Every structure is written in structure tokens, then in C-alpha cells.
Amino acid sequence: MAVTRLTYGFGRQVDAPFDEVLARAKAALQAEGFGLMCEIDVRKTIKEKLGAEFRRYVILGACNPPLAHRALEAEPDLGLLLPCNVIVYEADGGATVEAIDPEKLLGLVHNPELEPVAREVKARFERAIERLAKG
């Protein structure tokens, strides 16, 4: 299970079927206090809107209400950057799971009050990804 490091996110390749990885991702996020505000089936949308085929790809809009509340109290316009996205997509016979790096995302705002919130969200995402990768 290779770790992916993007300039704006991080994640893992998981050697398991897509549906299993998606279910494990949802459970791992829930265990870290995140609810899902939205779930976007990108493959379905591309098929419906463009008639084109695409790999199985789901965007999960994750939100931890207490942390979101703290962040929005510090920066009311932060709703433009929420919820935090986690993606699950088919890749190399398994699935890849990646999360936005909240430190990079909230760094766009340049508000020092958001730094501890971003660190906590990142730590929770990292634990969730490690948990789901282990099965």
C-alpha cells in the first residue's frame, strides 16, 4: 500500500475492491468524528452529463461539526473552502484514497487562529486513512 503525497493532499493505494475501500473510508472518517455532508459519484455524473465512461470515483465531503464551528467562528467566509474533500477512486486493481491537506487549504486564508484546527483535522484524516488501509 503505497503512500501518495500531493502538494495539496495525501493518501494511500489500498489493495481491496473499490466498494470495500469506499465503505472502509466512510467508517474510518466516522470513527474520527466526521460526518458526510455530501457524496458525489463522479463516474455517474460524467456518464449522465457527457455520455462518457470514467473510472469509479467518489468525492466525500467530510465535516467535523465542532472543528468546523471553531474554524467558522475564527473566519466566517471559510465556508467557501468547506467541507473538506476525501476522494476514493479505482486504481491499479484496487482503490486510492486521498484527503485534502487542511493545513495547505486553510493556509490560503492566512489566519493564525485556524492553524490548530487545521493540524487537528489533518491528524484525524491521517489516522482515518491509516485505519482504512489496515482493513
TIRO-2110 file (N, C-alpha, C; in Angstrom, 1 decimal):
// TIRO-2110
0.8, -1.2, 0.0, N, 1, A
0.0, 0.0, 0.0, CA, 1, A
0.9, 1.2, 0.0, C, 1, A
1.0, 1.8, -1.1, N, 2, A
1.9, 3.0, -1.3, CA, 2, A
1.2, 4.2, -0.8, C, 2, A
2.0, 5.1, -0.2, N, 3, A
1.5, 6.4, 0.3, CA, 3, A
1.7, 7.4, -0.8, C, 3, A
0.6, 8.2, -1.0, N, 4, A
0.7, 9.2, -2.0, CA, 4, A
0.9, 10.6, -1.3, C, 4, A
1.7, 11.4, -1.8, N, 5, A
1.9, 12.7, -1.2, CA, 5, A
1.8, 13.7, -2.3, C, 5, A
0.7, 14.4, -2.3, N, 6, A
0.4, 15.5, -3.3, CA, 6, A
0.9, 16.8, -2.6, C, 6, A
1.0, 17.9, -3.4, N, 7, A
1.3, 19.2, -2.8, CA, 7, A
0.1, 19.7, -2.0, C, 7, A
-1.1, 19.1, -2.3, N, 8, A
-2.3, 19.7, -1.6, CA, 8, A
-3.1, 18.6, -0.9, C, 8, A
-2.5, 17.4, -0.8, N, 9, A
-3.2, 16.3, -0.2, CA, 9, A
-2.3, 15.1, 0.1, C, 9, A
-2.9, 14.0, 0.7, N, 10, A
-2.1, 12.8, 1.0, CA, 10, A
-3.1, 11.6, 1.0, C, 10, A
-2.6, 10.5, 0.8, N, 11, A
-3.4, 9.3, 0.8, CA, 11, A
-2.7, 8.0, 0.7, C, 11, A
-3.4, 7.0, 0.3, N, 12, A
-2.9, 5.6, 0.1, CA, 12, A
-3.6, 4.9, -1.0, C, 12, A
-2.8, 4.0, -1.6, N, 13, A
-3.3, 3.0, -2.5, CA, 13, A
-3.7, 1.8, -1.6, C, 13, A
-4.9, 1.2, -1.8, N, 14, A
-5.3, 0.1, -1.0, CA, 14, A
-5.6, -1.1, -1.9, C, 14, A
-5.1, -2.2, -1.6, N, 15, A
-5.3, -3.4, -2.4, CA, 15, A
-6.6, -4.1, -2.0, C, 15, A
-7.7, -3.5, -2.3, N, 16, A
-9.0, -4.1, -2.0, CA, 16, A
-10.0, -3.6, -3.0, C, 16, A
-11.1, -4.2, -3.2, N, 17, A
-12.1, -3.8, -4.1, CA, 17, A
-12.7, -2.4, -3.8, C, 17, A
-13.0, -1.6, -4.8, N, 18, A
-13.5, -0.2, -4.6, CA, 18, A
-14.6, -0.1, -3.6, C, 18, A
-15.6, -0.9, -3.7, N, 19, A
-16.8, -0.8, -2.8, CA, 19, A
-16.3, -1.0, -1.3, C, 19, A
-15.4, -2.0, -1.1, N, 20, A
-14.9, -2.2, 0.2, CA, 20, A
-14.1, -1.0, 0.8, C, 20, A
-13.3, -0.5, -0.1, N, 21, A
-12.5, 0.7, 0.3, CA, 21, A
-13.4, 1.9, 0.6, C, 21, A
-14.4, 2.1, -0.2, N, 22, A
-15.3, 3.2, 0.0, CA, 22, A
-16.0, 3.1, 1.3, C, 22, A
-16.5, 1.9, 1.6, N, 23, A
-17.2, 1.6, 2.9, CA, 23, A
-16.2, 1.8, 4.1, C, 23, A
-15.0, 1.3, 3.9, N, 24, A
-14.0, 1.5, 5.0, CA, 24, A
-13.6, 2.9, 5.2, C, 24, A
-13.6, 3.7, 4.1, N, 25, A
-13.3, 5.1, 4.2, CA, 25, A
-14.4, 5.9, 5.0, C, 25, A
-15.6, 5.6, 4.7, N, 26, A
-16.7, 6.2, 5.4, CA, 26, A
-16.7, 5.8, 6.9, C, 26, A
-16.4, 4.6, 7.2, N, 27, A
-16.4, 4.1, 8.6, CA, 27, A
-15.2, 4.8, 9.3, C, 27, A
-14.0, 4.9, 8.7, N, 28, A
-12.9, 5.4, 9.3, CA, 28, A
-13.1, 6.9, 9.5, C, 28, A
-13.7, 7.6, 8.6, N, 29, A
-14.0, 9.1, 8.8, CA, 29, A
-15.0, 9.2, 10.0, C, 29, A
-16.0, 8.4, 10.0, N, 30, A
-16.9, 8.5, 11.1, CA, 30, A
-16.3, 8.2, 12.5, C, 30, A
-15.3, 7.3, 12.5, N, 31, A
-14.6, 7.0, 13.8, CA, 31, A
-13.8, 8.2, 14.2, C, 31, A
-13.4, 9.0, 13.3, N, 32, A
-12.6, 10.2, 13.7, CA, 32, A
-13.5, 11.5, 13.9, C, 32, A
-14.8, 11.3, 13.9, N, 33, A
-15.7, 12.4, 14.2, CA, 33, A
-16.3, 13.1, 13.0, C, 33, A
-16.0, 12.6, 11.8, N, 34, A
-16.5, 13.3, 10.6, CA, 34, A
-17.8, 12.7, 10.2, C, 34, A
-18.7, 13.6, 9.8, N, 35, A
-19.9, 13.2, 9.1, CA, 35, A
-19.7, 13.5, 7.6, C, 35, A
-20.6, 13.0, 6.8, N, 36, A
-20.5, 13.2, 5.3, CA, 36, A
-21.6, 14.2, 5.0, C, 36, A
-21.3, 15.4, 4.5, N, 37, A
-22.2, 16.4, 4.1, CA, 37, A
-22.7, 16.1, 2.7, C, 37, A
-21.8, 15.5, 1.9, N, 38, A
-22.2, 15.1, 0.5, CA, 38, A
-21.4, 14.0, 0.0, C, 38, A
-21.9, 13.3, -1.0, N, 39, A
-21.2, 12.2, -1.6, CA, 39, A
-21.5, 12.4, -3.1, C, 39, A
-20.4, 12.6, -3.9, N, 40, A
-20.6, 12.9, -5.3, CA, 40, A
-20.0, 11.7, -6.1, C, 40, A
-20.9, 11.1, -6.9, N, 41, A
-20.4, 9.9, -7.7, CA, 41, A
-20.0, 10.6, -9.1, C, 41, A
-18.7, 10.8, -9.2, N, 42, A
-18.2, 11.5, -10.4, CA, 42, A
-18.4, 10.6, -11.7, C, 42, A
-18.3, 9.3, -11.6, N, 43, A
-18.5, 8.4, -12.7, CA, 43, A
-19.9, 8.6, -13.2, C, 43, A
-20.9, 8.5, -12.3, N, 44, A
-22.3, 8.6, -12.7, CA, 44, A
-22.6, 10.0, -13.4, C, 44, A
-22.0, 11.0, -12.8, N, 45, A
-22.3, 12.4, -13.3, CA, 45, A
-21.7, 12.5, -14.7, C, 45, A
-20.5, 12.1, -14.9, N, 46, A
-19.8, 12.1, -16.2, CA, 46, A
-20.6, 11.3, -17.3, C, 46, A
-21.1, 10.2, -16.9, N, 47, A
-21.9, 9.3, -17.8, CA, 47, A
-23.2, 10.1, -18.1, C, 47, A
-23.9, 10.6, -17.1, N, 48, A
-25.2, 11.3, -17.4, CA, 48, A
-25.0, 12.6, -18.2, C, 48, A
-24.0, 13.4, -17.8, N, 49, A
-23.9, 14.7, -18.5, CA, 49, A
-23.1, 14.7, -19.8, C, 49, A
-22.2, 13.7, -19.9, N, 50, A
-21.3, 13.7, -21.1, CA, 50, A
-21.5, 12.4, -22.0, C, 50, A
-22.1, 11.4, -21.4, N, 51, A
-22.2, 10.1, -22.1, CA, 51, A
-20.8, 9.4, -22.2, C, 51, A
-19.9, 9.9, -21.4, N, 52, A
-18.5, 9.3, -21.4, CA, 52, A
-18.3, 8.3, -20.2, C, 52, A
-17.4, 7.4, -20.4, N, 53, A
-17.1, 6.4, -19.4, CA, 53, A
-15.9, 7.0, -18.6, C, 53, A
-15.9, 6.6, -17.3, N, 54, A
-14.9, 7.1, -16.4, CA, 54, A
-14.8, 6.0, -15.3, C, 54, A
-13.6, 6.0, -14.7, N, 55, A
-13.4, 5.0, -13.6, CA, 55, A
-14.3, 5.3, -12.4, C, 55, A
-14.5, 4.4, -11.5, N, 56, A
-15.3, 4.6, -10.3, CA, 56, A
-14.6, 5.7, -9.5, C, 56, A
-15.2, 6.7, -9.1, N, 57, A
-14.6, 7.9, -8.5, CA, 57, A
-15.6, 8.6, -7.6, C, 57, A
-15.4, 8.6, -6.3, N, 58, A
-16.4, 9.3, -5.4, CA, 58, A
-15.7, 10.4, -4.6, C, 58, A
-16.3, 11.5, -4.5, N, 59, A
-15.9, 12.6, -3.6, CA, 59, A
-16.7, 12.6, -2.4, C, 59, A
-16.1, 12.5, -1.2, N, 60, A
-16.8, 12.6, 0.0, CA, 60, A
-16.6, 14.0, 0.7, C, 60, A
-17.6, 14.7, 1.0, N, 61, A
-17.5, 16.0, 1.6, CA, 61, A
-17.6, 15.8, 3.1, C, 61, A
-16.4, 15.7, 3.8, N, 62, A
-16.3, 15.4, 5.2, CA, 62, A
-16.3, 16.6, 6.1, C, 62, A
-17.0, 16.5, 7.2, N, 63, A
-17.1, 17.7, 8.1, CA, 63, A
-17.2, 17.2, 9.6, C, 63, A
-16.3, 17.7, 10.4, N, 64, A
-16.4, 17.5, 11.8, CA, 64, A
-17.0, 18.8, 12.4, C, 64, A
-18.3, 18.7, 12.9, N, 65, A
-19.0, 19.9, 13.3, CA, 65, A
-18.3, 20.7, 14.3, C, 65, A
-17.7, 20.1, 15.4, N, 66, A
-17.1, 21.0, 16.4, CA, 66, A
-15.9, 21.8, 15.8, C, 66, A
-15.1, 21.1, 15.0, N, 67, A
-14.0, 21.7, 14.4, CA, 67, A
-14.4, 22.8, 13.3, C, 67, A
-15.4, 22.4, 12.6, N, 68, A
-15.9, 23.4, 11.6, CA, 68, A
-16.5, 24.6, 12.3, C, 68, A
-17.2, 24.4, 13.4, N, 69, A
-17.7, 25.6, 14.2, CA, 69, A
-16.6, 26.5, 14.6, C, 69, A
-15.5, 25.9, 15.2, N, 70, A
-14.3, 26.7, 15.6, CA, 70, A
-13.8, 27.5, 14.5, C, 70, A
-13.6, 26.8, 13.3, N, 71, A
-13.0, 27.5, 12.2, CA, 71, A
-13.9, 28.6, 11.7, C, 71, A
-15.2, 28.4, 11.6, N, 72, A
-16.1, 29.4, 11.1, CA, 72, A
-16.2, 30.6, 12.0, C, 72, A
-16.1, 30.3, 13.3, N, 73, A
-16.1, 31.4, 14.3, CA, 73, A
-14.9, 32.3, 14.1, C, 73, A
-13.7, 31.7, 13.7, N, 74, A
-12.5, 32.5, 13.5, CA, 74, A
-12.5, 33.1, 12.1, C, 74, A
-13.2, 32.5, 11.2, N, 75, A
-13.2, 33.0, 9.8, CA, 75, A
-14.5, 32.8, 9.1, C, 75, A
-15.5, 33.7, 9.2, N, 76, A
-16.8, 33.4, 8.7, CA, 76, A
-16.9, 33.0, 7.2, C, 76, A
-16.0, 33.5, 6.4, N, 77, A
-16.0, 33.2, 5.0, CA, 77, A
-15.4, 31.9, 4.7, C, 77, A
-14.9, 31.2, 5.7, N, 78, A
-14.3, 29.9, 5.4, CA, 78, A
-15.2, 28.9, 4.8, C, 78, A
-16.5, 29.1, 4.9, N, 79, A
-17.4, 28.2, 4.3, CA, 79, A
-17.2, 28.0, 2.8, C, 79, A
-16.5, 28.9, 2.2, N, 80, A
-16.1, 28.8, 0.8, CA, 80, A
-15.1, 27.6, 0.5, C, 80, A
-14.4, 27.2, 1.6, N, 81, A
-13.5, 26.1, 1.5, CA, 81, A
-14.0, 24.8, 2.1, C, 81, A
-15.2, 24.8, 2.6, N, 82, A
-15.7, 23.6, 3.3, CA, 82, A
-16.8, 22.9, 2.5, C, 82, A
-17.1, 21.7, 2.7, N, 83, A
-16.4, 20.7, 3.6, CA, 83, A
-15.1, 20.3, 3.0, C, 83, A
-14.3, 19.5, 3.8, N, 84, A
-13.0, 19.0, 3.3, CA, 84, A
-13.3, 17.8, 2.5, C, 84, A
-12.6, 17.7, 1.3, N, 85, A
-12.9, 16.6, 0.4, CA, 85, A
-11.9, 15.4, 0.7, C, 85, A
-12.5, 14.2, 0.6, N, 86, A
-11.8, 13.0, 0.6, CA, 86, A
-12.2, 12.2, -0.7, C, 86, A
-11.3, 11.7, -1.4, N, 87, A
-11.7, 11.0, -2.7, CA, 87, A
-11.3, 9.5, -2.6, C, 87, A
-12.1, 8.7, -3.2, N, 88, A
-11.9, 7.3, -3.4, CA, 88, A
-12.1, 7.0, -4.9, C, 88, A
-11.1, 6.4, -5.5, N, 89, A
-11.2, 6.1, -6.9, CA, 89, A
-10.5, 4.8, -7.2, C, 89, A
-11.0, 4.1, -8.3, N, 90, A
-10.4, 2.9, -8.8, CA, 90, A
-9.0, 3.2, -9.3, C, 90, A
-8.0, 2.3, -8.9, N, 91, A
-6.7, 2.5, -9.5, CA, 91, A
-5.9, 1.2, -9.3, C, 91, A
-5.2, 0.7, -10.3, N, 92, A
-4.3, -0.4, -10.2, CA, 92, A
-4.8, -1.6, -9.5, C, 92, A
-6.0, -2.0, -9.9, N, 93, A
-6.6, -3.2, -9.3, CA, 93, A
-7.1, -3.1, -7.9, C, 93, A
-7.1, -1.9, -7.4, N, 94, A
-7.6, -1.6, -6.0, CA, 94, A
-8.2, -0.2, -6.0, C, 94, A
-8.0, 0.5, -5.0, N, 95, A
-8.6, 1.8, -4.9, CA, 95, A
-7.6, 2.8, -4.2, C, 95, A
-7.6, 4.0, -4.6, N, 96, A
-6.8, 5.1, -3.9, CA, 96, A
-7.7, 5.9, -3.1, C, 96, A
-7.3, 6.3, -1.9, N, 97, A
-8.0, 7.2, -1.0, CA, 97, A
-7.1, 8.3, -0.7, C, 97, A
-7.5, 9.5, -0.9, N, 98, A
-6.8, 10.7, -0.7, CA, 98, A
-7.6, 11.8, 0.0, C, 98, A
-7.0, 12.6, 0.9, N, 99, A
-7.7, 13.7, 1.6, CA, 99, A
-6.9, 15.0, 1.3, C, 99, A
-7.7, 16.0, 1.3, N, 100, A
-7.1, 17.3, 1.1, CA, 100, A
-6.3, 17.6, 2.4, C, 100, A
-5.2, 18.3, 2.2, N, 101, A
-4.3, 18.7, 3.4, CA, 101, A
-4.9, 19.9, 3.9, C, 101, A
-5.6, 19.8, 5.1, N, 102, A
-6.2, 21.0, 5.7, CA, 102, A
-5.3, 22.1, 6.0, C, 102, A
-4.0, 21.8, 6.3, N, 103, A
-3.0, 22.9, 6.6, CA, 103, A
-2.8, 23.7, 5.4, C, 103, A
-2.7, 23.0, 4.2, N, 104, A
-2.5, 23.8, 3.0, CA, 104, A
-3.7, 24.5, 2.6, C, 104, A
-4.9, 23.9, 2.7, N, 105, A
-6.1, 24.5, 2.4, CA, 105, A
-6.4, 25.8, 3.2, C, 105, A
-6.3, 25.6, 4.6, N, 106, A
-6.6, 26.7, 5.4, CA, 106, A
-5.5, 27.8, 5.4, C, 106, A
-4.3, 27.4, 5.0, N, 107, A
-3.2, 28.3, 4.8, CA, 107, A
-3.5, 29.4, 3.8, C, 107, A
-4.4, 29.1, 2.9, N, 108, A
-4.8, 30.1, 1.9, CA, 108, A
-5.4, 31.4, 2.6, C, 108, A
-6.0, 31.2, 3.8, N, 109, A
-6.7, 32.2, 4.5, CA, 109, A
-5.8, 33.2, 5.3, C, 109, A
-4.6, 32.7, 5.7, N, 110, A
-3.6, 33.5, 6.4, CA, 110, A
-4.2, 34.0, 7.8, C, 110, A
-4.9, 33.1, 8.5, N, 111, A
-5.5, 33.4, 9.8, CA, 111, A
-4.8, 32.5, 10.8, C, 111, A
-4.0, 32.9, 11.7, N, 112, A
-3.3, 32.1, 12.6, CA, 112, A
-4.2, 31.3, 13.6, C, 112, A
-5.4, 31.8, 13.8, N, 113, A
-6.4, 31.1, 14.6, CA, 113, A
-6.8, 29.8, 14.0, C, 113, A
-6.7, 29.6, 12.7, N, 114, A
-7.1, 28.4, 12.1, CA, 114, A
-6.0, 27.3, 12.1, C, 114, A
-4.8, 27.7, 12.5, N, 115, A
-3.7, 26.7, 12.4, CA, 115, A
-3.9, 25.5, 13.3, C, 115, A
-4.4, 25.6, 14.6, N, 116, A
-4.6, 24.4, 15.4, CA, 116, A
-5.8, 23.6, 14.9, C, 116, A
-6.8, 24.2, 14.3, N, 117, A
-7.9, 23.4, 13.8, CA, 117, A
-7.4, 22.6, 12.6, C, 117, A
-6.6, 23.3, 11.7, N, 118, A
-6.0, 22.6, 10.5, CA, 118, A
-5.2, 21.4, 10.9, C, 118, A
-4.3, 21.6, 12.0, N, 119, A
-3.5, 20.5, 12.4, CA, 119, A
-4.3, 19.3, 13.0, C, 119, A
-5.4, 19.6, 13.7, N, 120, A
-6.2, 18.6, 14.2, CA, 120, A
-7.0, 17.8, 13.1, C, 120, A
-7.5, 18.5, 12.2, N, 121, A
-8.2, 17.9, 11.1, CA, 121, A
-7.3, 17.0, 10.3, C, 121, A
-6.1, 17.5, 10.0, N, 122, A
-5.1, 16.7, 9.3, CA, 122, A
-4.7, 15.4, 10.1, C, 122, A
-4.5, 15.5, 11.4, N, 123, A
-4.2, 14.3, 12.2, CA, 123, A
-5.3, 13.3, 12.1, C, 123, A
-6.6, 13.8, 12.2, N, 124, A
-7.7, 12.9, 12.1, CA, 124, A
-7.8, 12.2, 10.7, C, 124, A
-7.6, 13.0, 9.7, N, 125, A
-7.6, 12.4, 8.3, CA, 125, A
-6.5, 11.4, 8.2, C, 125, A
-5.3, 11.7, 8.7, N, 126, A
-4.2, 10.7, 8.6, CA, 126, A
-4.5, 9.4, 9.4, C, 126, A
-5.1, 9.5, 10.6, N, 127, A
-5.5, 8.3, 11.3, CA, 127, A
-6.6, 7.5, 10.6, C, 127, A
-7.5, 8.2, 10.0, N, 128, A
-8.6, 7.6, 9.3, CA, 128, A
-8.0, 6.8, 8.1, C, 128, A
-7.1, 7.4, 7.3, N, 129, A
-6.5, 6.7, 6.2, CA, 129, A
-5.7, 5.5, 6.6, C, 129, A
-4.9, 5.7, 7.7, N, 130, A
-4.2, 4.5, 8.2, CA, 130, A
-5.1, 3.4, 8.6, C, 130, A
-6.2, 3.7, 9.3, N, 131, A
-7.1, 2.7, 9.8, CA, 131, A
-7.8, 2.0, 8.6, C, 131, A
-8.2, 2.7, 7.6, N, 132, A
-8.9, 2.0, 6.5, CA, 132, A
-7.9, 1.2, 5.7, C, 132, A
-6.6, 1.6, 5.6, N, 133, A
-5.6, 0.9, 4.8, CA, 133, A
-5.3, -0.4, 5.5, C, 133, A
-5.4, -0.5, 6.8, N, 134, A
-5.1, -1.7, 7.6, CA, 134, A
-6.3, -2.7, 7.5, C, 134, A
-7.4, -2.2, 7.1, N, 135, A
-8.6, -3.1, 7.0, CA, 135, A
-9.4, -3.1, 8.2, C, 135, A
END
